[in-house]
Amino acid sequence: MLVSYVSYWKARYNWRGEEMPRQPRLDIPGLVHHVMVRGIVGRDIFRDDGDRGAFLTRLIDGVGRPGGPQLYAWALMPNHLRLLLRSGEGRLSPMMRRLMTGHAVTYNLRYMRQGHLFQNRYKSIVVEEETYVLELVRYILTYQRPRSAERPQSSKGAISRSSWIRTATCLS
């Protein structure tokens, strides 16, 4: 963990400690991405099943397009979401832009609010090893289960579909 923090610091700051411009995304067709999106200031981006349903409809539309990405696992929590997908023939960023902008506009209209919904642009980590893909699938799907037997409400609001995981594709 220390190595990844140090490499993050080196990529973000120069030798004088000054922040450098962000690096361009590695957005090559066929790469597996672990995508994370958070609400601004930790606020909810999904208040109810209607919000989740509208987001999922948009997600299915983006994934279902010819040459679109393959979705392995996803989880929607009240204040953030996680996706594990392999980019298709095109780049990932246009689909994510449509997905996030569409959700923000719908959310703002529905709740009569203005301004940003998401904290930053989406965070995307390229997954290079097959074993890490399987660990990520397991990690993302833990959001659908309660963290402890005493507090089942801790996973309330999390939605995930394990039937969408294509393990044969993950392993090949």
LOBAGU-474900 format. One line per 4 residues: number of its first residue (from 1); their letters; for each residue x, y, z of N, C-alpha, C. Coordinates in steps of 0.05 Angstrom, whole numbers, plus 5000, padded with zeros to 4 digits. Layout:
N
NUM	a	X Y Z X Y Z X Y Z ~ ...
END
This chain:
172
1	mlvs	5016 4976 5000 5000 5000 5000 5017 5025 5000 ~ 5040 5024 5014 5058 5047 5015 5069 5053 4987 ~ 5075 5032 4972 5086 5036 4945 5066 5051 4928 ~ 5040 5043 4929 5020 5057 4912 5016 5086 4921
5	yvsy	5018 5091 4947 5016 5119 4956 5039 5136 4946 ~ 5063 5125 4948 5087 5139 4939 5085 5144 4909 ~ 5077 5124 4894 5075 5128 4865 5054 5148 4858 ~ 5032 5149 4874 5011 5169 4870 5022 5197 4875
9	wkar	5037 5200 4896 5048 5226 4903 5067 5235 4882 ~ 5084 5217 4872 5104 5224 4851 5090 5232 4826 ~ 5068 5219 4819 5054 5226 4794 5039 5252 4797 ~ 5032 5261 4821 5015 5284 4825 5031 5309 4832
13	ynwr	5055 5306 4845 5070 5329 4854 5099 5328 4842 ~ 5110 5351 4837 5138 5352 4827 5157 5352 4851 ~ 5182 5354 4846 5203 5352 4867 5201 5374 4887 ~ 5188 5397 4880 5185 5419 4899 5159 5417 4915
17	geem	5144 5396 4910 5118 5393 4924 5095 5408 4912 ~ 5100 5419 4888 5079 5434 4874 5061 5414 4858 ~ 5035 5419 4859 5017 5401 4845 5020 5404 4815 ~ 5021 5382 4801 5024 5382 4772 4997 5377 4759
21	prqp	4994 5383 4733 4969 5376 4720 4964 5347 4721 ~ 4938 5339 4721 4932 5311 4722 4941 5297 4697 ~ 4947 5272 4700 4956 5255 4678 4932 5247 4660 ~ 4936 5244 4634 4914 5234 4617 4907 5205 4624
25	rldi	4882 5198 4620 4873 5171 4625 4886 5151 4606 ~ 4890 5127 4615 4898 5105 4598 4872 5093 4588 ~ 4863 5101 4564 4837 5093 4554 4840 5079 4527 ~ 4849 5054 4528 4854 5038 4504 4833 5017 4503
29	pglv	4822 5012 4479 4801 4991 4477 4812 4964 4486 ~ 4795 4950 4502 4801 4923 4511 4813 4922 4539 ~ 4819 4945 4552 4829 4945 4579 4807 4941 4599 ~ 4813 4928 4621 4794 4925 4643 4798 4949 4662
33	hhvm	4775 4962 4670 4776 4985 4687 4760 4981 4712 ~ 4770 4990 4735 4755 4991 4759 4748 5021 4762 ~ 4722 5027 4758 4712 5054 4757 4698 5061 4783 ~ 4705 5085 4794 4693 5094 4819 4683 5122 4815
37	vrgi	4659 5128 4826 4647 5155 4824 4636 5161 4852 ~ 4642 5185 4862 4632 5193 4889 4615 5218 4887 ~ 4596 5220 4905 4580 5244 4907 4597 5267 4919 ~ 4590 5291 4911 4605 5314 4921 4601 5317 4951
41	vgrd	4622 5322 4965 4623 5325 4994 4610 5301 5008 ~ 4612 5277 4996 4600 5253 5007 4570 5252 5007 ~ 4557 5269 4992 4528 5269 4991 4518 5246 4974 ~ 4492 5240 4978 4479 5218 4963 4477 5225 4933
45	ifrd	4482 5205 4917 4476 5208 4888 4453 5190 4880 ~ 4444 5173 4899 4420 5156 4895 4404 5158 4921 ~ 4380 5170 4919 4363 5172 4942 4343 5149 4945 ~ 4335 5138 4922 4315 5116 4924 4318 5098 4900
49	dgdr	4300 5078 4898 4302 5059 4876 4296 5072 4849 ~ 4281 5094 4848 4277 5108 4823 4303 5119 4811 ~ 4319 5130 4829 4345 5140 4820 4363 5118 4810 ~ 4363 5096 4825 4380 5073 4817 4370 5061 4790
53	gafl	4344 5059 4788 4332 5048 4763 4339 5065 4739 ~ 4337 5091 4742 4344 5109 4719 4373 5107 4712 ~ 4390 5105 4732 4419 5102 4727 4425 5075 4713 ~ 4412 5054 4723 4417 5028 4711 4407 5026 4682
57	trli	4384 5039 4677 4374 5040 4649 4395 5053 4631 ~ 4407 5076 4640 4427 5089 4625 4452 5072 4622 ~ 4460 5058 4643 4483 5040 4643 4479 5017 4623 ~ 4456 5005 4624 4450 4983 4605 4450 4992 4577
61	dgvg	4440 5017 4572 4440 5029 4545 4468 5032 4535 ~ 4486 5042 4553 4514 5046 4545 4529 5021 4540 ~ 4524 5001 4557 4538 4975 4554 4526 4959 4531 ~ 4501 4962 4525 4487 4947 4505 4492 4956 4476
65	rpgg	4505 4978 4473 4511 4988 4445 4531 4970 4431 ~ 4529 4968 4405 4549 4952 4390 4577 4963 4395 ~ 4596 4946 4402 4623 4954 4407 4626 4967 4435 ~ 4605 4966 4451 4606 4979 4477 4622 4962 4497
69	pqly	4626 4972 4521 4642 4957 4541 4627 4933 4551 ~ 4642 4914 4563 4630 4891 4576 4630 4896 4606 ~ 4607 4893 4618 4604 4898 4647 4607 4872 4662 ~ 4626 4871 4681 4631 4847 4697 4616 4849 4724
73	awal	4618 4871 4737 4605 4874 4764 4600 4904 4768 ~ 4579 4909 4785 4573 4936 4792 4559 4937 4819 ~ 4562 4960 4832 4549 4964 4858 4542 4993 4860 ~ 4517 4999 4868 4508 5026 4872 4502 5031 4902
77	mpnh	4518 5047 4914 4513 5055 4942 4501 5082 4943 ~ 4489 5091 4965 4476 5117 4965 4495 5140 4957 ~ 4520 5140 4965 4538 5163 4959 4560 5157 4939 ~ 4562 5132 4928 4582 5127 4908 4574 5101 4893
81	lrll	4589 5096 4871 4584 5073 4855 4611 5061 4846 ~ 4610 5035 4840 4634 5022 4830 4626 5004 4806 ~ 4642 5005 4785 4638 4988 4762 4664 4974 4755 ~ 4661 4950 4746 4684 4935 4735 4677 4927 4707
85	lrsg	4691 4939 4688 4684 4934 4660 4708 4934 4642 ~ 4705 4921 4619 4725 4921 4598 4716 4939 4575 ~ 4732 4959 4568 4725 4977 4547 4722 4962 4521 ~ 4703 4971 4505 4698 4958 4479 4715 4969 4457
89	egrl	4704 4971 4433 4719 4981 4410 4726 5010 4413 ~ 4707 5025 4426 4712 5053 4430 4724 5059 4457 ~ 4727 5084 4463 4738 5092 4489 4717 5091 4511 ~ 4725 5090 4535 4708 5089 4558 4696 5116 4565
93	spmm	4712 5137 4561 4704 5164 4570 4678 5174 4558 ~ 4672 5170 4532 4646 5180 4522 4622 5167 4536 ~ 4624 5141 4541 4602 5128 4554 4599 5138 4583 ~ 4621 5141 4597 4620 5151 4625 4610 5180 4625
97	rrlm	4617 5196 4606 4607 5224 4605 4577 5224 4601 ~ 4567 5208 4583 4538 5207 4579 4524 5196 4604 ~ 4535 5176 4616 4523 5164 4640 4522 5184 4663 ~ 4544 5197 4669 4545 5215 4692 4530 5241 4687
101	tgha	4532 5252 4663 4518 5277 4657 4488 5272 4657 ~ 4479 5250 4645 4451 5243 4644 4440 5239 4672 ~ 4455 5226 4689 4445 5221 4716 4444 5247 4732 ~ 4464 5264 4729 4465 5290 4744 4442 5308 4735
105	vtyn	4436 5309 4710 4414 5326 4700 4387 5315 4710 ~ 4383 5289 4708 4358 5277 4717 4355 5281 4747 ~ 4376 5276 4762 4375 5279 4792 4369 5308 4799 ~ 4383 5327 4787 4378 5355 4793 4350 5364 4787
109	lrym	4339 5355 4764 4311 5362 4757 4291 5349 4777 ~ 4296 5324 4784 4278 5310 4801 4276 5322 4829 ~ 4299 5331 4839 4300 5341 4867 4302 5372 4868 ~ 4297 5385 4845 4297 5414 4843 4322 5426 4855
113	rqgh	4345 5417 4846 4370 5427 4857 4388 5436 4833 ~ 4409 5450 4839 4428 5459 4819 4456 5452 4827 ~ 4474 5452 4808 4502 5448 4814 4512 5420 4809 ~ 4536 5416 4818 4550 5390 4814 4538 5368 4831
117	lfqn	4537 5344 4821 4528 5321 4836 4552 5304 4844 ~ 4572 5302 4826 4595 5285 4831 4619 5301 4841 ~ 4635 5288 4857 4658 5301 4869 4679 5310 4849 ~ 4686 5293 4831 4705 5298 4810 4697 5282 4785
121	ryks	4714 5282 4765 4709 5263 4744 4713 5235 4755 ~ 4703 5216 4740 4705 5188 4750 4734 5180 4753 ~ 4739 5162 4772 4766 5151 4776 4767 5124 4763 ~ 4787 5119 4747 4789 5094 4733 4817 5082 4737
125	ivve	4817 5058 4748 4843 5044 4752 4844 5020 4733 ~ 4865 5019 4717 4868 4997 4698 4876 4972 4713 ~ 4862 4950 4708 4867 4925 4721 4882 4907 4702 ~ 4906 4899 4710 4924 4885 4691 4925 4855 4696
129	eety	4920 4846 4720 4924 4818 4726 4897 4804 4730 ~ 4895 4779 4720 4869 4765 4721 4861 4759 4750 ~ 4881 4753 4767 4874 4747 4795 4863 4772 4808 ~ 4872 4795 4801 4862 4820 4812 4833 4825 4803
133	vlel	4827 4818 4778 4800 4820 4768 4781 4804 4785 ~ 4788 4779 4791 4771 4763 4807 4768 4774 4836 ~ 4789 4784 4847 4787 4797 4873 4769 4821 4873 ~ 4771 4837 4852 4754 4861 4849 4725 4853 4846
137	vryi	4719 4832 4831 4691 4823 4829 4681 4815 4857 ~ 4696 4801 4871 4689 4793 4899 4685 4817 4916 ~ 4703 4837 4914 4702 4861 4930 4677 4877 4924 ~ 4671 4881 4898 4648 4897 4890 4622 4883 4899
141	ltyq	4621 4857 4897 4597 4843 4905 4592 4842 4935 ~ 4612 4848 4951 4608 4848 4980 4590 4871 4989 ~ 4586 4890 4972 4568 4913 4978 4539 4904 4980 ~ 4532 4881 4968 4504 4872 4969 4498 4857 4994
145	rprs	4518 4849 5010 4514 4834 5034 4518 4851 5058 ~ 4504 4845 5080 4508 4860 5105 4537 4856 5115 ~ 4548 4876 5127 4576 4874 5137 4576 4857 5163 ~ 4555 4858 5178 4554 4842 5203 4526 4832 5207
149	aerp	4523 4811 5223 4496 4800 5228 4480 4819 5246 ~ 4493 4835 5262 4479 4853 5280 4467 4877 5266 ~ 4480 4885 5244 4472 4910 5231 4466 4905 5201 ~ 4443 4893 5195 4438 4887 5166 4432 4913 5150
153	qssk	4426 4935 5164 4420 4959 5149 4445 4972 5137 ~ 4469 4962 5144 4494 4975 5134 4497 4973 5104 ~ 4484 4953 5092 4486 4951 5063 4460 4961 5049 ~ 4443 4974 5064 4418 4984 5053 4424 5004 5031
157	gais	4410 5001 5009 4415 5019 4986 4435 5008 4966 ~ 4449 4987 4972 4468 4976 4953 4454 4956 4935 ~ 4459 4959 4910 4447 4941 4891 4469 4929 4874 ~ 4469 4904 4869 4489 4891 4853 4477 4867 4839
161	rssw	4487 4860 4816 4476 4837 4802 4499 4818 4795 ~ 4501 4796 4810 4522 4777 4805 4518 4762 4779 ~ 4493 4760 4770 4488 4746 4745 4500 4760 4721 ~ 4508 4785 4724 4520 4799 4702 4550 4793 4699
165	irta	4561 4778 4718 4589 4773 4717 4595 4751 4697 ~ 4613 4755 4679 4620 4735 4660 4647 4724 4668 ~ 4647 4703 4685 4672 4692 4695 4688 4679 4673 ~ 4676 4668 4653 4691 4656 4631 4708 4678 4617
169	tcls	4696 4702 4613 4711 4723 4601 4732 4733 4620 ~ 4727 4734 4645 4747 4743 4665 4771 4725 4664 ~ 4766 4699 4661 4788 4680 4663 4802 4676 4637 ~ 4790 4683 4615 4803 4678 4589 4823 4700 4581
END
